[in-house]
Amino acid sequence: MLLGAFISCFATGPLGSVLGRRWCIVFGVILLIVSIIIMVVTTSMGLLYFSRLVMGFGNGLVMTFTMVYVSELAPAKLRGLAYGFMTTWITAGTAIGLVSLSKPAPPHPTCNHVSLAD
């Protein structure tokens, strides 16, 4: 995922010039949806890695252009506060995800467990 986000950094300028910021956010969300669908239906490790690359690219686009979009929409005197709220909630969401996933839940007897390694 980090490799995809790194690659998307080099594509944000040209894509933003061609599509515009708003449509780049939409394109990034579409890439995220496609990558999640691939992750759900795949049984191949190669395709799983590819979907993570696509997810990183989409996430890089969305994060970059939402920051730019917030800076354009927020009034000058509230721009710092808007950035502060945005980055605080991104960091809080990451921390909550790490804490909630640190201890795996015991398997439920009705859940299906599908192994990706054959």
N, C-alpha and C positions, 0 to 999 in steps of 0.2 A: 504494500500500500504506500509506503514511503517513497519507493522508486517512482510510482505513478504520480505522486504529488510533486516530486522533484522535476519530473519531465514536464508536468503541466505548467510549471513556473516559466518555462521557456516558450510555451504556447499562449500564455495569457495575453501578451501584447498584440500579436497578430490576430488572434481570435477576437479580442476586444475591439480592434479596429474594423474588422469585417462584420461581425455579428452585432456588436454593441454589448454593453454590460448586462442588460436585462436578459437578452437571449442567451448569453453565455451562462448565466445562472440556470436558466431553463435547460440548456444543453447538459450542464453538469449534473442536474437532478435526474435527467433522463439516463445519463451514464450510470449514476448510482442505482437507479431502479433496474437497469439491465444487468448490472453486475450482481445485484442481490438475487435476481431470478436465476442467473447462471449458477450462483453458489447453492441455491436451493435444489436445483434439478441435476447437478453434475455428480458423477461418481468417479471422475478422473482428477488426479492431483494436478496434472498440467493445466486443465481447464480451471481448476480452483485457483491456482496461482495467477492465471491470466485474468480471472474475474477480480482478484485482489488488485492487480495492476490497473484495471479499468476503474475500480472503486477509488483508488488513490488519485487517478487523473481527474475523475469527477469531483472528488472531495477538494482537490487543489483548485479547480475552477470555481467551485461554489464558495470556498473560503476566501479566495482572492477577490472575487467580484462582489461578494456581500460586503466586505470591508470598504471597497470603493463606493458601493451604492449607499452605504450608511453615511459615508463622508459627504456625499452629494446631497442627501436628503436632510441631514441634520443642520440646523442653523449654526453659524460659526461659534456662538457662545455656548452651545450645547454639544459640540462635536466631540470634545474630550470625554464628556460624560457618556455619550453614546458608545464611543469606543470602549470605555471602561466597563460599561454594562455588558457589552458584547463579549469581550475577552474574559470577563469574570464568569459569565454563564458557560462559555466554552470550557474553561478550566474546571468549573464545578461539575459539569457533565462528565468530563474525563475522569475526575476524581471519584465521582459516584459510581461510574462504570467499573473502575479498577477495584474499588472496595466491594461492590456487590458481586463481582466475579472472582474475588480472591479465594473463596471457599465454595467449591462446587456443591450443588444441592444433590441429595441422594436420589438415585433414579426411581422414578415412579413405575409401578408394574405395568401400567397401560401405555407407557411411552415406547415408541419404536426407536431403537438405537441403530443407526446405519454407519458402518465404518467406511471411511474413504479409501483406506488401504486394502487392497485385495490380496 
